């Protein structure tokens, strides 16, 4: 388990992380979300001992990362996809890491096969695509068969097959009781992979709860419908207490009631409805709503 207690980190006058508290538990994939500059990368660096917190404490499996005598067997990490020397082969990079922990050569071959690198294992890293570099970084993270994984944007650059592969890999590792902590800007993929979300904005935790709760709390309860009698049906629904918005043509968006009640009112008043679709909130919708006031770098013209 990763435990973060009252952690703050300042660089001069800039506070990157401000009084952060959360835990990352084994047995589930925990997604770490936040706008650019929110403190995600800083928090991950603090977990791995690459920076020292200005205050507070961070433990991994009950102790600080620096106290681990064999860190590759405790925590597998991917923070920088370009960490491998470009002049080395993938095999040489993984073997060098393995030698620091007495990890057998057979394990290098095993993770190369697991990550799809076996066909390029003797090629120099400098010629790798971004996707292959990601696979190499993930192979390095898995090398020590660690109980905990900390991965920053592991999906970036992967092709569709690779995206499905990493999704299933992370879910399988969590199902086996490991701790999986990853960040990503790909909301659709995070929605398919994560069981729990920690959302940070301007250095502070905005949300720390199961993904289902995040989606349900932000649920808009909107029903989209189509009818040739938009004006009449809008009046009937409004009289029943619903909020109705015309969306042009034969389309209405209805809030404050459900599809069953809309169908009952339409039937009672002999109004033909030829489409009635409850609209579900996506993770992207929920994320944007939650972080609306925490976006540090915002393009001009975006609706607030």
Buried (B, 14 or more C-beta within 10 A) or exposed (E): BBBBBEBBBBEEEEBBBBBBEBBBBBBBBBBBBBBEBBBBBBBBBBBBBEBEBBEBEBBBBEEEBEEBEEBBBBBBBBBEBEBBEEEBBBBBBBBBBBEEBEBEEEBBBBBBEBBBBBEBBEBBBEEBEEBBBBBBBBBBBBBBEBBBBBBBBBBBBBEEEBBEBBBEBBBEBBEEEBBBBBBBBBBEBBBBBBBBBBBBBBBBBBBBEEBEEBBEEBBBEBBBBBBEBBEEBBEBBEEBEBEBEEEEEBBBBBBBBEBEBBBEBBEEEEBEBEEBEBBEBBBEBBBBBBBBEBBEEEEEEEEE
